[in-house]
Amino acid sequence: MFRTHFALGLFVGLFSLSFINEIFTGPRWLFVVIVAIASSFPDIDHPKSKISKLFFPFSWMISWVVSHRGIFHSIFPVIGLYLIFDYFGFGFIGLALAIGYFSHLLGDMFTKSGIDFLYPISRFKISGPITTGGILESVLFVLLVLLDVVLVVKHNFINISWII
């Protein structure tokens, strides 16, 4: 679900800050926002997703041509996004987009529907125990939100010294 992907994208973006500080020269908050937003991009191929509604009618054309969890749920758009942005001198944006996009794929790998990571080259689906919209996803969402809060505080995006 969108909320879980967004919370996972936010977590991955915040977690990534510890590793990309030396190569990312822009504002850290911008990096995290791009990662979190990009975490919804793979669902452009699903006509009822939040990202599809935002980019209608473009998304409708995509969902008419490709199936959900097909090419947009493979590693190739991740690589393509990064390479395109890096080519034009915006590698830090490409990195944030790729990390966010990949976080969505990572989340979908743990669902029962799974993804074919190398589609269309292979037909090997990676799947897990989580039912989309089920109780386990709800528990995961709550845990991710709690972790997001911890990382927001850790990276000093919010000063909580007035509480302590």
BELQUIVEN-V927799 format. One record per residue. N is the residue number from 1. PHI is phi in whole degrees, 0 to 359 (NA if undefined). PSI is psi in radians with two decimals (* if undefined). NEAR is the number of other ideal C-beta (glycine too) atoms within 12 Angstrom. Layout:
# BELQUIVEN-V927799
N/PHI/PSI/NEAR + N/PHI/PSI/NEAR
This chain:
# BELQUIVEN-V927799
1/NA/2.71/29 + 2/306/-0.81/29 + 3/298/-0.68/25 + 4/290/-0.73/36 + 5/297/-0.69/41 + 6/294/-0.78/33 + 7/296/-0.69/35 + 8/293/-0.74/41 + 9/299/-0.73/42 + 10/297/-0.78/41 + 11/300/-0.85/36 + 12/297/-0.70/38 + 13/297/-0.81/43 + 14/295/-0.74/37 + 15/297/-0.68/27 + 16/294/-0.42/31 + 17/305/-0.61/31 + 18/294/-0.39/17 + 19/255/-0.37/15 + 20/253/0.03/26 + 21/307/-0.64/15 + 22/283/-0.45/9 + 23/257/-0.26/16 + 24/257/2.03/27 + 25/261/-0.12/15 + 26/276/-3.09/20 + 27/296/2.32/17 + 28/299/-0.67/26 + 29/297/-0.62/21 + 30/295/-0.74/22 + 31/303/-0.85/39 + 32/296/-0.73/35 + 33/297/-0.78/23 + 34/298/-0.77/36 + 35/300/-0.83/43 + 36/297/-0.74/37 + 37/292/-0.75/28 + 38/296/-0.35/40 + 39/295/-0.22/42 + 40/262/-0.18/38 + 41/303/-0.71/40 + 42/301/-0.44/44 + 43/279/0.22/39 + 44/299/-0.35/34 + 45/272/0.05/34 + 46/248/2.05/33 + 47/297/-0.32/24 + 48/255/0.13/17 + 49/283/2.81/32 + 50/297/-0.71/22 + 51/292/-0.62/31 + 52/293/-0.69/27 + 53/294/-0.58/19 + 54/290/-0.60/17 + 55/251/0.45/21 + 56/293/2.44/18 + 57/270/-0.08/13 + 58/305/-0.78/17 + 59/293/-0.56/28 + 60/297/-0.72/20 + 61/297/-0.71/15 + 62/297/-0.85/27 + 63/292/-0.36/27 + 64/284/-0.55/16 + 65/269/-0.70/16 + 66/241/2.76/23 + 67/271/2.73/20 + 68/294/2.43/27 + 69/63/0.61/31 + 70/257/-2.15/27 + 71/299/-0.59/27 + 72/285/-0.16/36 + 73/248/0.61/40 + 74/239/3.05/33 + 75/286/-0.33/28 + 76/294/-0.70/25 + 77/296/-0.56/33 + 78/299/-0.88/34 + 79/296/-0.78/21 + 80/299/-0.79/20 + 81/302/-0.83/31 + 82/298/-0.85/27 + 83/297/-0.71/18 + 84/296/-0.86/18 + 85/292/-0.65/23 + 86/294/-0.69/20 + 87/302/-0.68/13 + 88/271/0.19/13 + 89/86/0.28/10 + 90/240/0.85/22 + 91/301/-0.59/23 + 92/293/-0.60/28 + 93/288/-0.74/29 + 94/301/-0.69/30 + 95/296/-0.79/34 + 96/297/-0.76/41 + 97/297/-0.78/38 + 98/295/-0.73/39 + 99/295/-0.77/39 + 100/297/-0.81/41 + 101/301/-0.81/43 + 102/297/-0.61/36 + 103/299/-0.62/39 + 104/296/-0.80/45 + 105/299/-0.73/39 + 106/301/-0.80/31 + 107/299/-0.77/40 + 108/291/-0.39/38 + 109/296/-0.44/28 + 110/268/0.02/26 + 111/268/2.80/30 + 112/297/-0.55/20 + 113/289/-0.58/26 + 114/63/-3.03/25 + 115/219/2.77/37 + 116/258/1.66/27 + 117/303/-0.55/29 + 118/248/0.39/20 + 119/302/2.38/27 + 120/266/0.13/17 + 121/291/-0.75/12 + 122/240/2.96/14 + 123/236/0.70/14 + 124/256/1.89/15 + 125/270/2.35/21 + 126/256/2.17/25 + 127/217/2.91/21 + 128/220/-2.80/21 + 129/269/-0.12/16 + 130/275/2.27/26 + 131/270/2.22/20 + 132/300/2.17/30 + 133/84/0.02/17 + 134/275/-3.13/19 + 135/295/-0.67/13 + 136/296/-0.66/20 + 137/294/-0.67/29 + 138/297/-0.72/19 + 139/296/-0.77/16 + 140/300/-0.73/30 + 141/301/-0.83/28 + 142/298/-0.77/17 + 143/298/-0.73/18 + 144/296/-0.72/32 + 145/298/-0.75/22 + 146/297/-0.76/17 + 147/295/-0.66/22 + 148/300/-0.76/31 + 149/298/-0.78/20 + 150/301/-0.78/19 + 151/288/-0.58/27 + 152/299/-0.77/26 + 153/292/-0.77/18 + 154/302/-0.70/19 + 155/272/0.20/26 + 156/59/0.58/14 + 157/283/-0.45/23 + 158/228/2.28/17 + 159/267/2.04/12 + 160/254/0.26/13 + 161/297/-0.44/8 + 162/289/-0.35/6 + 163/279/-0.65/7 + 164/281/*/6
